[in-house]
Amino acid sequence: MTSSLTVQNLSVRFHLPGATVHAVSDASFEVRQGECLALVGESGCGKSVMAHALMGLLPGNATVAGSAWLRTGGAPPLDLIAAPERVLARTVRGRRIGLVPQSPAAHLTPVRTARAQLAEALRELGNPAPADELAARAGLAPEQLDRYPHQLSGGMAQRVVNAIALAGDPWLIIADEPTSGLDRPLVDATMTELRRLADDGRAVLLITHDLRAAEQVADHIAVMYASRVVSHAPAAEFFAGPRHPYAAGLLEALPSRGFTPIPGRPPELTDLPAGCAFLPRCDRSTAACSHLPEAGTEPSRVACHHPLERPLEHPLEHHVAR
Amino acid sequence: MLRADGITVAYGRQRVLRGADLAVAPGVVTGLAGPSGCGKSTLSRVLALLLRPDAGRLTVDGTEVHRWRHRASRDLRTRVALIFQQPRLAVDPRLTLREIAAEPYQATGRPPGPADELAEDLGLTPELLVRRPHEVSDGQLQRACVARALALRPRYVICDEMTTMLDASTQAHLVARLEAYRRETGAGILAITHDEELLTRWTEPSGGPTVRMS
């Protein structure tokens, strides 16, 4: 049986004095063994909250609904949302799911060497492998492990947190904006590393705002807008011709394409409309859009009443030619 | 012309710039590219009069700069504005977005200017202007930082990896806003980025040069 993570109708709300933040609404997707799913969207759309919800790391003022079934190897299926903290702490975090955090340099303790931090992770997770071996697999030389975080370049710090995330040999890797602030060669190297993890039989959930990084590794692209997954499609199909108007707008904003911004601004997550949240910014909207569009459950799906047509040419050829 | 000649900067014993030259002409976008760690950000701080170089000469429209940071004359230091890569590290977390956008007026003892209109123009609603940095996204905060940078209508704007943290649509919007400002005022823009595609798209319309550091 292949391993998978199946997220169904996941919703996360934050309760603030006088307001409720709709951070994630009714999100469904699946990540399978050997695959990389990229969750893309602009900052503040709820992407990172999704990662924290799956890891059970949300603050106390959050309420979560829906399910996230983790099926790996011979272990019985586990619903990450319903699982108690004890189970998450002892069997999931670091062991079945590894988190590559945002801004690696800030995530490492400045007063201890990379080796001390990697060794601690290995010890706590009961992995007898020597730190050097794990570091070598992540592309680090043993002497680089003896440095303090401020002595590491951005790329090296990235490899250190990758090694720490892999210390417990997790099946699923969640990478939360692993490339923000890195230059292109380092982005490329990080993406190659994530792709290798997926090819090794793990699964990767890449959370990013960088469409080009996503294009390098992802098998599937899920687009989030205003707390909802509005589009979910195979990567080649997506980049050949996204069907959701917001996804099309995002692609068209790339400097390599039209470099034109999407007009207007996203709605506040405290004040989401009842219908399609993209309506005020969309040039295809009609009266139907005041009702919330359903995405359905197909592998290639779009939550829009008036999706764009699929491109006529063969999507794969188009993808390669570009 | 904002011109740096033979700029040398060392942090402790580590020299990060050795005799760097750069000219930012008014009216065009000058590109500056190079790998991380090559000294792009250090040079941008020198150009914005925020860091005194160990050697070299900086002139702003022909006037040589002798004093730096708060010692620089108000006229000189408000002629160059700097937009940073990480908006969160570039704002006072105690201020609201409206106060951040209006900081330059207060700092120079001027009556409050049209900060609200500028912020609105950059896509910030009145509802967002009353929030503090931790209550908004990176993209929204960077919009306030751009409003702050343009408040005193600088002659030169230095954008140091301004959009690296932002999604494609916000990036395109902020670059379009700066291009509108350049066309309207004839200001010179220095676009610092390691993204070659962005660099080409940004410098092309004005035909400005691209400088590569290594």
Boltz contact constraints between the chains, C-beta under 6 A:
constraints:
  - contact:
      token1: [A, 42]
      token2: [B, 167]
      max_distance: 6.0
  - contact:
      token1: [A, 43]
      token2: [B, 137]
      max_distance: 6.0
  - contact:
      token1: [A, 43]
      token2: [B, 138]
      max_distance: 6.0
  - contact:
      token1: [A, 43]
      token2: [B, 139]
      max_distance: 6.0
  - contact:
      token1: [A, 44]
      token2: [B, 137]
      max_distance: 6.0
  - contact:
      token1: [A, 180]
      token2: [B, 165]
      max_distance: 6.0
  - contact:
      token1: [A, 183]
      token2: [B, 35]
      max_distance: 6.0
  - contact:
      token1: [A, 183]
      token2: [B, 36]
      max_distance: 6.0
  - contact:
      token1: [A, 183]
      token2: [B, 194]
      max_distance: 6.0
  - contact:
      token1: [A, 184]
      token2: [B, 194]
      max_distance: 6.0
  - contact:
      token1: [A, 209]
      token2: [B, 167]
      max_distance: 6.0
  - contact:
      token1: [A, 211]
      token2: [B, 168]
      max_distance: 6.0
  - contact:
      token1: [A, 250]
      token2: [B, 168]
      max_distance: 6.0
  - contact:
      token1: [A, 250]
      token2: [B, 169]
      max_distance: 6.0
  - contact:
      token1: [A, 253]
      token2: [B, 168]
      max_distance: 6.0
  - contact:
      token1: [A, 253]
      token2: [B, 169]
      max_distance: 6.0
  - contact:
      token1: [A, 253]
      token2: [B, 172]
      max_distance: 6.0
  - contact:
      token1: [A, 254]
      token2: [B, 168]
      max_distance: 6.0
  - contact:
      token1: [A, 255]
      token2: [B, 197]
      max_distance: 6.0
  - contact:
      token1: [A, 255]
      token2: [B, 198]
      max_distance: 6.0
  - contact:
      token1: [A, 255]
      token2: [B, 201]
      max_distance: 6.0
  - contact:
      token1: [A, 256]
      token2: [B, 197]
      max_distance: 6.0
  - contact:
      token1: [A, 259]
      token2: [B, 172]
      max_distance: 6.0
  - contact:
      token1: [A, 259]
      token2: [B, 201]
      max_distance: 6.0
  - contact:
      token1: [A, 260]
      token2: [B, 172]
      max_distance: 6.0
  - contact:
      token1: [A, 261]
      token2: [B, 169]
      max_distance: 6.0
  - contact:
      token1: [A, 261]
      token2: [B, 172]
      max_distance: 6.0
  - contact:
      token1: [A, 261]
      token2: [B, 173]
      max_distance: 6.0
  - contact:
      token1: [A, 262]
      token2: [B, 169]
      max_distance: 6.0
  - contact:
      token1: [A, 265]
      token2: [B, 123]
      max_distance: 6.0
